[in-house]
Amino acid sequence: MKGVKKQHLPTKACRTCGRPFTWRKKWERDWEQVLYCSDRCRGGKGKG
């Protein structure tokens, strides 16, 4: 992912709220397992 512009990063939709979120460096090794946009959504307290 080095040298990639922000608008060209992969995105996913959050399972709880449905909002799109983009790839982050800290998720590099486990991007396939990332399902939620935030801790709030992961806890089930988000919208939806």
LINSUL-V831864 format. One record per helix or strand of 3 or more residues. SS is the DSSP state (A for helix, B for strand). FROM is the first residue (numbers start at 0). TO is the last residue. If there is no record, write none. Layout:
BEGIN
<<SS | FROM | TO> <SS | FROM | TO>>
END
This chain:
BEGIN
<<A | 5 | 7> <B | 10 | 12> <B | 19 | 21> <A | 24 | 26> <A | 30 | 32> <A | 38 | 41>>
END
